[in-house]
Amino acid sequence: MEQRIDHMKYLPDMEQIDPQIRQKVVAAYNSYQEDAYSAADVAEALRAERLTPEQFAALLSPAALPFLEEMAQRAREKRRQYFGNNVYMFTPIYISNYCENYCIYCGFNCHNKIRRAKLDEAAIEKEMQAIAETGLEEILILTGESRHMSNVEYIGQACRIAKKYFKMIGIEVYPMNSDEYAYLHECGADYVTVFQETYHADKYETLHLSGHKRIFPYRIEAQERALMGGMRGVAFAALLGLDDFRKDAFATGMHAYYLQKKYPHAEISLSCPRLRPIINNDKINPKDVHERQLLQIICAYRLFLPFANITISTREREGFRNHIIDIAATKISAGVSTGIGGHTEEAEQGDDQFEIADTRSVDEVLNAIREQGLQPVMNDYVYV
């Protein structure tokens, strides 16, 4: 059997920072008990103007499901209070799908026999030109997690190219040290997204068998290192269904909550991806998350963190995405391709990470937003 490295020990090239937030978040995950809350606890939380962590926990519990309509109404009120009728639009661009991690649930994992590809600078520019022509002004740059094939300088050059076409640039790549995040910020990156996948350390160990991603504490601390490196915003997510989704949702919200308290200037975002069906489904033992439960989680996030952007993934069907942006979500992707080189007329050079459920173009999503009386927003940030 392959000798695996200790998933709780940092590797020599990994920056170690103050562990207090990580320890608090893990403690929150471990302490959450879904059966500890009653209907009275849920009703009290729905009367509160600002939720405490304990009230947030109550809204994530099974006891809150009969209150889902009331939760949705309250979430909609908070959404209008903090964001009006605005819906922010963006698209991801995958520039490489090479990966050095063995994550048994991911289409990019290093043992999967897929078409690997990496865009050169000319191809990146061509893709970004095509995206910019749709009217979008925000882009999210993604790579597989391979420092060898997608080093920091390569990602930085992609950010420099993106600056020519977009006003907001996010990155969703492998976790880095704070000085590397500072470099990417200088290259033009505004915010960093990191999916923790699951906050359950033991389950995390069974899902991430090799590679840098196996190191659990280093991944949890990525958002804080990004803020230390000068990034304006950070985004959080658990891949709902990998483990107990209620505990993971609670830990995700508390992670954002603790970071916001320590870095009050930071812009906070949350994503709510559900695990898509995969080849190794029987090895993962997924915990199914249905649409009602996903709606519950998103409404709980909105009520607990009313100022945070909430992104709804193209993993979800068109009808659900249309519905949730009117209730609680504030950010939606459009014209999405999860393959390498999928935004130009040429065939994709590399395989997709996962299948999407909503394949609408930018114009189709934009029109759907307007039909609901909402306002599509390409960018709300002005550099001076």
C-alpha positions, 0 to 999 in steps of 0.5 A, a space after each residue: 500500500 502507498 505510504 501517505 503523508 500525514 494530512 495534518 502536517 505542513 510540507 516544507 514550502 507551506 507558510 504557517 500562520 496563526 492557527 486560531 481561525 482554523 481551530 475555531 472553524 474545526 471546533 464549530 464543525 465538530 460541535 454542530 448537532 443538527 438534532 439539538 434545535 427545536 421549532 421554537 429555536 427556528 422561530 426565534 432565529 427568524 425573529 432576530 434582526 441579526 443572527 448569532 452563530 447559534 441561531 444560524 445553526 438552528 436555521 441549518 437544522 432539520 427543524 427549520 425545513 417546515 419554515 422554509 417558506 418563511 426563511 425564503 421570505 426573510 432572506 429575500 428581504 435581507 437580499 433587497 436591503 443589502 443588494 437591492 435588485 442587483 444580480 452580478 454576472 461573471 464567467 469562469 475560464 479554465 486555462 489548464 487542467 493539469 493536476 498533481 492531486 489525487 482527489 477521488 471525486 474530481 474529474 481533474 485528478 491526476 489518475 484520471 485518463 483525460 485530455 490534458 491541456 494548457 493554454 498559452 498566452 495567445 490562446 488565453 488572450 483569444 479566449 478572454 477576447 471572446 468572453 469580453 465580447 459578450 459584455 461580461 466585465 468579471 472573470 474567474 481564472 481557474 487551473 488544475 492544482 499543478 504548480 509544475 504545469 501552472 506556476 505562479 508566474 503563468 497564473 500572474 500572466 493570465 491575470 495581466 492579460 485579463 486586466 486588458 479586458 475585465 474590471 474584476 478578476 478572480 482566481 480559483 487555483 491551488 492554495 498559495 503562500 501570502 507573498 504569492 498572493 501578493 504577487 498575483 494581486 499586483 498582476 491584477 487579481 482582486 479576489 481568491 476562491 478556495 473550496 474547502 470541500 469538507 471541513 471534516 478532517 478525517 473524511 478529508 483524509 480519505 478523499 485526498 490521497 496524495 498531492 499538496 491538497 492532502 494537507 488539511 490545515 494549509 487549505 483551510 488557511 488559504 483565504 486568510 493568507 490571501 487577505 494577508 497578501 492584499 486581496 480585496 475579497 475571498 470566497 468560501 465553499 464546501 462541496 455539499 454532499 461529500 460529508 454531512 452537508 449541514 455540518 459543512 454548511 455551518 463550518 463554511 458560514 463560521 469560516 467566513 464569519 471569523 475571517 470577516 471579524 478579523 479582516 473587516 475590510 474584506 469582501 466576503 463571498 459564498 458558493 454552494 456547489 453540490 456534488 455531481 454524480 461521478 465515477 467513484 460514487 460508491 467509494 465516497 458514500 455521498 450524502 445527498 443534498 436535495 433542492 429543498 435542502 440547498 435552498 435552506 442552506 442558501 437562505 441560512 447563509 443570507 440571513 447570517 451573513 446578509 452582506 455577503 455575495 452568494 454565487 449559484 453554480 451552473 451545477 444547478 438547473 436553470 429553473 432553480 438558478 432563476 428562482 434563487 437569485 430572486 430569493 437569496 443569491 446575488 451572483 450568477 455565472 453565464 456562458 460557462 465552459 468547464 473545459 480548456 479552451 471552451 469559449 472560442 469557436 474551436 473545439 475544446 483542447 482539454 476535458 471538462 472538470 464536471 458536467 454543468 446543468 445550465 448551459 445558457 449563454 450570457 444573453 440568455 441569462 441576462 434576459 432571464 434576470 431582467 424578466 424577473 424584474 432584477 437588474 443584471 450588473 457586470 461590474 460595480 467597482 471603480 478603480 481610482 
